């Protein structure tokens, strides 16, 4: 790659060379990379995404890099972008010791998500590195503008990739590309925001479903965690029924955890609420499915969690990347 100037211009030209491979369509997808040759890459400092914002969502902890709590309505995308910018500013002001603390936490506990979030506008914190592959799987039932934003410490810009999917491009898609050298030659924390809106960019698209998100050598190979099974569709507490779950891993991950999220429908995107988790002792091994495991439909306080639930798997290696995968299937819990 030629040196062509600072910040966004370097990023834009670098990714311009990768356009033919930016969108690797999943086997079930109807979209091909050539249909997005006109995709553009934006510097969010020139956008109007924060117009009208009156307050920022709070996180789920004390760190300046915790992810935003649940946001609602048309303000969802606005609030996520505002949070992302504030996190970037805070990252510039923090000493290297603070960054080391965050990096240590990510290596020990994996990527961070809020305990409650809007599935059409959410953020995470994870490790990135220049040259690492980045992957995102998603589905949608209506036209959608999918926007991915990355803000890594030490970088001057929030890098943004926008991909429009029209009426003939609904279904399953995989976005996969390589992070440019600007992301550094060692692991660093980054804020990652995903928003899905209608084509105007103003209203969250409720049919958007995130299926997988990951970064690093072990995150890619198809997607490292696949075939996430969560059954049956209904369990009854009075009958002492339990849900069963399992998944397949393409990579070795020394650490992994299963999380159970209660899902509530909404006009602007599903709400996901953390219910409980189950660490997977010993992590997962490449080329294998974990043995089926059980969940009794109860939260971390052993209270029955009635309603619809989705399974989320987080897996990570200390220096070789991370992946998060969601089940397509849902389990309803009744008394």
C-alpha positions as CSV (number, residue, x, y, z in Angstrom):
1,X,0.0,0.0,0.0
2,X,1.3,3.5,-0.8
3,X,1.5,6.2,1.9
4,X,-1.2,8.6,0.8
5,X,-1.7,10.9,3.7
6,X,-3.1,10.8,7.2
7,X,-6.3,9.4,8.9
8,X,-9.3,8.7,6.8
9,X,-7.8,9.2,3.4
10,X,-5.3,6.4,4.1
11,X,-8.1,4.2,5.3
12,X,-10.4,5.0,2.4
13,X,-7.8,4.2,-0.2
14,X,-6.6,1.0,1.6
15,X,-10.1,-0.4,1.7
16,X,-10.8,0.8,-1.8
17,X,-8.2,-1.8,-2.9
18,X,-10.2,-4.4,-1.0
19,X,-13.6,-3.7,-2.4
20,X,-13.7,-6.9,-4.5
21,X,-13.4,-8.9,-1.3
22,X,-15.1,-6.7,1.4
23,X,-18.4,-8.5,1.2
24,X,-18.0,-12.3,1.2
25,X,-21.6,-13.5,0.8
26,X,-22.6,-16.4,3.0
27,X,-23.8,-19.6,1.1
28,X,-27.4,-18.6,1.6
29,X,-27.0,-15.0,0.7
30,X,-28.4,-13.6,-2.5
31,X,-25.9,-10.6,-2.6
32,X,-22.6,-10.6,-4.4
33,X,-19.6,-8.3,-3.7
34,X,-20.0,-6.7,-7.1
35,X,-23.4,-5.3,-6.1
36,X,-21.6,-3.1,-3.5
37,X,-18.8,-1.7,-5.6
38,X,-20.1,1.8,-5.0
39,X,-19.9,1.5,-1.2
40,X,-18.4,4.5,0.5
41,X,-16.4,4.9,3.7
42,X,-17.2,7.8,5.9
43,X,-15.4,9.8,8.6
44,X,-18.2,10.3,11.2
45,X,-16.8,13.6,12.3
46,X,-18.4,15.0,9.1
47,X,-21.7,13.3,9.7
48,X,-24.9,14.6,11.4
49,X,-25.6,11.6,13.4
50,X,-25.6,13.4,16.7
51,X,-28.1,16.0,15.7
52,X,-30.7,16.4,18.4
53,X,-29.0,14.2,21.0
54,X,-29.9,15.3,24.5
55,X,-28.2,12.7,26.7
56,X,-25.9,9.7,26.5
57,X,-26.8,6.2,27.7
58,X,-25.0,5.0,30.7
59,X,-22.9,1.9,30.7
60,X,-22.9,-1.2,32.8
61,X,-19.8,-0.4,34.8
62,X,-17.4,2.3,35.9
63,X,-15.0,2.2,32.9
64,X,-14.9,4.9,30.3
65,X,-15.1,2.1,27.7
66,X,-18.2,0.2,29.0
67,X,-20.8,-0.3,26.3
68,X,-24.0,1.7,26.3
69,X,-27.1,0.4,28.1
70,X,-30.3,-0.2,26.2
71,X,-31.5,2.7,23.9
72,X,-34.8,3.0,22.3
73,X,-36.7,4.8,19.5
74,X,-35.2,6.7,16.6
75,X,-32.6,8.0,19.0
76,X,-30.9,4.6,19.2
77,X,-28.4,5.1,16.4
78,X,-27.8,8.7,17.6
79,X,-27.0,7.6,21.1
80,X,-24.7,4.8,20.0
81,X,-22.7,7.2,17.8
82,X,-22.5,9.7,20.6
83,X,-21.3,7.1,23.0
84,X,-18.6,6.0,20.5
85,X,-17.3,9.5,20.1
86,X,-17.2,10.1,23.8
87,X,-15.3,6.8,24.3
88,X,-12.8,7.9,21.6
89,X,-12.2,11.2,23.4
90,X,-11.9,9.4,26.8
91,X,-9.4,7.0,25.2
92,X,-7.2,9.8,24.0
93,X,-7.1,11.3,27.5
94,X,-6.3,8.1,29.4
95,X,-2.8,7.1,30.3
96,X,-1.3,3.9,28.9
97,X,-1.9,2.2,32.2
98,X,-5.6,2.6,31.7
99,X,-5.3,1.0,28.3
100,X,-3.3,-1.9,29.7
101,X,-6.0,-2.5,32.3
102,X,-8.7,-2.7,29.6
103,X,-6.5,-5.0,27.5
104,X,-6.0,-7.3,30.4
105,X,-9.7,-7.4,31.1
106,X,-10.5,-8.2,27.5
107,X,-7.9,-11.0,27.5
108,X,-9.3,-12.4,30.7
109,X,-13.0,-12.0,30.2
110,X,-13.5,-11.6,26.4
111,X,-15.5,-9.0,24.4
112,X,-17.8,-6.8,26.4
113,X,-21.5,-6.2,25.7
114,X,-24.1,-4.2,27.7
115,X,-26.5,-6.3,29.8
116,X,-29.3,-4.7,27.8
117,X,-29.2,-3.5,24.2
118,X,-31.2,-2.8,21.1
119,X,-30.4,-5.4,18.5
120,X,-30.6,-2.8,15.7
121,X,-28.2,-0.3,17.4
122,X,-25.7,-1.7,19.8
123,X,-22.0,-1.6,20.7
124,X,-19.3,-3.8,22.1
125,X,-15.7,-3.5,23.2
126,X,-13.1,-6.0,21.9
127,X,-9.5,-6.4,20.8
128,X,-8.3,-5.4,17.3
129,X,-5.0,-5.3,15.5
130,X,-3.8,-4.2,12.1
131,X,-3.9,-7.1,9.6
132,X,-6.5,-9.0,11.6
133,X,-9.6,-10.3,9.8
134,X,-13.0,-8.8,10.9
135,X,-16.2,-10.7,10.3
136,X,-19.9,-10.0,10.8
137,X,-22.9,-12.2,9.9
138,X,-26.4,-10.9,9.9
139,X,-29.9,-11.3,8.4
140,X,-32.7,-8.9,7.5
141,X,-36.2,-9.2,6.0
142,X,-36.5,-5.6,4.6
143,X,-34.1,-3.2,2.9
144,X,-31.5,-2.0,5.3
145,X,-28.5,0.3,5.7
146,X,-25.9,-1.6,7.9
147,X,-23.3,0.6,9.5
148,X,-20.2,-0.7,11.2
149,X,-18.0,1.8,13.2
150,X,-14.7,1.1,14.8
151,X,-12.9,3.4,17.2
152,X,-9.5,2.1,18.5
153,X,-7.3,3.8,20.9
154,X,-4.5,5.8,19.3
155,X,-6.4,6.3,16.0
156,X,-7.5,9.8,15.1
157,X,-10.7,8.8,13.4
158,X,-13.8,6.7,13.9
159,X,-13.7,4.5,10.8
160,X,-17.1,3.8,9.3
161,X,-18.3,1.3,6.7
162,X,-21.8,1.7,5.4
163,X,-23.4,-1.0,3.3
164,X,-26.9,-0.6,1.7
165,X,-29.0,-3.7,1.0
166,X,-32.0,-3.1,-1.3
167,X,-35.3,-4.8,-1.7
168,X,-33.8,-7.6,-3.8
169,X,-31.0,-8.2,-1.3
170,X,-32.8,-9.4,1.8
171,X,-31.6,-12.6,3.6
172,X,-28.3,-13.7,5.1
173,X,-25.0,-11.9,4.5
174,X,-21.4,-12.0,5.7
175,X,-19.2,-9.0,5.9
176,X,-15.5,-9.9,6.1
177,X,-12.4,-7.7,5.6
178,X,-8.9,-7.2,6.9
179,X,-8.1,-4.3,9.3
180,X,-5.5,-2.0,7.8
181,X,-2.0,-1.3,9.4
182,X,-3.4,1.9,11.1
183,X,-4.9,-0.4,13.7
184,X,-1.4,-1.1,15.0
185,X,1.0,-4.1,15.2
186,X,-0.2,-5.3,18.6
187,X,-3.6,-5.9,20.2
188,X,-5.5,-2.9,21.5
189,X,-9.0,-2.2,22.8
190,X,-11.6,-0.9,20.3
191,X,-15.2,0.2,20.5
192,X,-17.3,-1.5,17.9
193,X,-20.8,-0.1,17.0
194,X,-23.3,-1.8,14.7
195,X,-26.5,0.0,13.6
196,X,-29.1,-1.1,11.1
197,X,-31.6,1.5,9.8
198,X,-33.9,1.9,6.9
199,X,-32.4,3.3,3.7
200,X,-32.8,6.9,5.0
201,X,-30.5,6.2,7.9
202,X,-33.0,7.7,10.3
203,X,-35.0,4.8,11.7
204,X,-33.7,1.5,13.1
205,X,-34.7,-1.5,11.1
206,X,-36.4,-4.1,13.4
207,X,-35.9,-7.1,11.1
208,X,-32.2,-6.9,11.4
209,X,-30.7,-9.9,13.3
210,X,-27.0,-10.1,14.2
211,X,-25.7,-13.7,13.9
212,X,-22.0,-13.4,14.6
213,X,-19.3,-10.8,15.2
214,X,-15.6,-11.4,15.6
215,X,-12.1,-10.2,15.0
216,X,-8.7,-12.0,14.9
217,X,-7.1,-15.0,13.3
218,X,-9.2,-17.5,15.3
219,X,-12.5,-15.6,14.6
220,X,-12.5,-16.4,10.8
221,X,-12.6,-19.7,9.0
222,X,-16.2,-19.5,8.0
223,X,-17.2,-17.9,11.3
224,X,-15.3,-19.6,14.1
225,X,-18.5,-20.4,16.1
226,X,-21.4,-21.9,14.1
227,X,-24.3,-24.2,14.3
228,X,-25.5,-22.6,17.5
229,X,-28.5,-24.8,18.5
230,X,-31.0,-23.8,21.2
231,X,-34.0,-26.1,21.7
232,X,-36.9,-26.7,22.1
233,X,-39.1,-23.8,21.2
234,X,-41.0,-24.0,24.6
235,X,-40.1,-25.3,28.1
236,X,-42.5,-25.4,31.0
237,X,-41.1,-24.9,34.5
238,X,-43.9,-26.8,36.2
239,X,-42.9,-29.9,34.2
240,X,-39.2,-29.3,35.0
241,X,-38.4,-29.1,31.4
242,X,-35.0,-27.7,30.3
243,X,-33.6,-26.2,27.1
244,X,-30.7,-27.8,25.4
245,X,-27.9,-26.0,23.6
246,X,-24.7,-26.8,21.7
247,X,-22.5,-25.3,19.0
248,X,-19.6,-26.1,16.7
249,X,-16.2,-24.4,16.8
250,X,-13.7,-24.1,13.9
251,X,-11.0,-22.7,16.2
252,X,-9.4,-23.4,19.6
253,X,-10.6,-20.9,22.2
254,X,-9.3,-21.4,25.7
255,X,-12.2,-19.4,27.1
256,X,-15.9,-19.5,26.3
257,X,-19.2,-18.7,27.9
258,X,-22.8,-19.3,27.0
259,X,-25.2,-16.4,27.8
260,X,-29.0,-16.5,27.9
261,X,-30.7,-13.3,26.7
262,X,-34.4,-12.5,27.1
263,X,-35.8,-11.0,23.9
264,X,-38.6,-8.6,23.7
265,X,-40.0,-7.3,20.3
266,X,-40.1,-3.6,19.6
267,X,-40.9,-1.4,16.6
268,X,-37.4,-0.1,16.4
269,X,-35.5,-3.4,17.0
270,X,-35.6,-6.3,19.5
271,X,-34.5,-5.7,23.0
272,X,-32.0,-8.2,24.5
273,X,-31.7,-8.5,28.3
274,X,-29.0,-10.5,30.0
275,X,-30.5,-13.3,32.1
276,X,-27.8,-15.8,33.1
277,X,-24.5,-17.3,31.9
278,X,-22.8,-20.6,32.0
279,X,-18.9,-20.7,31.6
280,X,-17.6,-23.5,29.4
281,X,-14.8,-25.1,31.4
282,X,-11.7,-25.6,29.3
283,X,-13.0,-23.6,26.4
284,X,-13.6,-25.2,23.0
285,X,-11.6,-27.2,20.6
286,X,-11.3,-26.7,16.9
287,X,-13.3,-29.1,14.7
288,X,-15.7,-30.2,17.5
289,X,-19.1,-29.5,18.8
290,X,-19.5,-29.2,22.5
291,X,-21.6,-31.9,24.2
292,X,-25.2,-30.8,24.7
293,X,-25.7,-28.7,27.8
294,X,-28.9,-27.7,29.7
295,X,-30.5,-24.5,30.9
296,X,-33.4,-24.6,33.3
297,X,-34.9,-21.3,32.3
298,X,-33.7,-19.4,35.4
299,X,-31.8,-16.2,35.8
300,X,-28.6,-15.6,37.8
301,X,-30.8,-15.2,41.0
302,X,-32.5,-18.6,40.3
303,X,-35.8,-16.8,39.5
304,X,-37.8,-18.2,36.5
305,X,-37.2,-16.0,33.5
306,X,-40.5,-16.2,31.5
307,X,-40.7,-15.1,27.9
308,X,-38.6,-15.6,24.8
309,X,-34.8,-16.2,25.0
310,X,-31.9,-16.3,22.6
311,X,-28.5,-17.9,23.2
312,X,-25.3,-15.9,22.8
313,X,-21.9,-17.6,22.8
314,X,-18.7,-15.6,23.5
315,X,-15.3,-17.3,22.9
316,X,-11.8,-15.8,22.9
317,X,-8.1,-16.4,23.0
318,X,-5.8,-13.9,24.9
319,X,-3.8,-12.8,21.8
320,X,-5.5,-14.3,18.8
321,X,-9.0,-12.9,18.6
322,X,-12.6,-13.4,19.7
323,X,-16.0,-14.2,18.4
324,X,-19.6,-13.8,19.5
325,X,-22.3,-15.9,17.9
326,X,-26.1,-15.8,18.5
327,X,-28.6,-18.6,18.0
328,X,-31.2,-18.2,15.3
329,X,-33.6,-20.3,17.3
330,X,-35.4,-19.0,20.4
331,X,-36.7,-20.8,23.5
332,X,-39.8,-19.6,25.3
333,X,-40.0,-20.2,29.0
334,X,-43.5,-20.6,30.6
335,X,-44.4,-21.2,34.3
